């Protein structure tokens, strides 16, 4: 996803308290920011419903033990 930063646009919207609480819980548990979690969720939703194509994923590098 290199180069996508230049193509991003800011949007503002309201979230219910339960969604905010869930996002903050995920941030604590997983360490992913609220905004990144929202981006991932929107991408998954749009992919699932055929609005966008699934992004090709790069191979992960192996971690040394």
C-alpha positions as CSV (number, residue, x, y, z in Angstrom):
1,X,0.0,0.0,0.0
2,X,2.9,2.3,-0.7
3,X,1.9,5.6,-2.1
4,X,-1.7,5.5,-0.8
5,X,-1.0,8.2,1.7
6,X,-1.1,10.8,-1.1
7,X,-4.5,9.5,-2.2
8,X,-6.2,9.7,1.2
9,X,-8.8,12.2,2.1
10,X,-10.1,13.1,5.5
11,X,-13.7,12.4,6.4
12,X,-15.6,13.3,9.6
13,X,-18.4,11.3,11.0
14,X,-20.0,10.4,14.3
15,X,-19.7,7.1,16.1
16,X,-21.9,5.7,18.8
17,X,-20.4,5.3,22.3
18,X,-20.4,1.5,22.0
19,X,-18.3,1.6,18.8
20,X,-15.9,4.1,20.4
21,X,-15.5,1.8,23.4
22,X,-14.9,-1.2,21.1
23,X,-12.2,0.7,19.1
24,X,-10.4,1.7,22.2
25,X,-10.5,-1.8,23.5
26,X,-9.0,-3.2,20.3
27,X,-6.3,-0.5,20.4
28,X,-5.3,-1.7,23.9
29,X,-5.5,-5.4,23.0
30,X,-4.1,-5.4,19.5
31,X,-2.1,-2.2,19.3
32,X,-3.8,-0.9,16.1
33,X,-5.0,2.7,16.1
34,X,-8.7,3.5,15.9
35,X,-8.4,5.1,12.5
36,X,-6.5,2.1,11.0
37,X,-9.1,-0.3,12.4
38,X,-11.8,1.8,10.8
39,X,-9.9,1.8,7.4
40,X,-9.5,-2.0,7.6
41,X,-13.2,-2.5,8.4
42,X,-14.4,-0.3,5.6
43,X,-12.1,-2.0,3.1
44,X,-13.3,-5.4,4.3
45,X,-16.9,-4.4,4.0
46,X,-16.5,-2.9,0.5
47,X,-14.5,-5.9,-0.7
48,X,-17.2,-8.3,0.7
49,X,-19.9,-6.5,-1.1
50,X,-18.1,-6.2,-4.4
51,X,-17.6,-2.5,-4.4
52,X,-13.8,-2.8,-4.6
53,X,-11.4,-5.6,-5.5
54,X,-9.4,-7.3,-2.8
55,X,-6.0,-5.8,-2.4
56,X,-3.1,-8.0,-3.3
57,X,-1.1,-8.8,-0.2
58,X,2.7,-8.8,0.0
59,X,4.4,-11.8,1.5
60,X,5.4,-11.4,5.0
61,X,9.0,-11.6,5.9
62,X,10.0,-14.3,8.3
63,X,11.0,-13.5,11.8
64,X,14.2,-15.0,13.2
65,X,13.6,-17.1,16.3
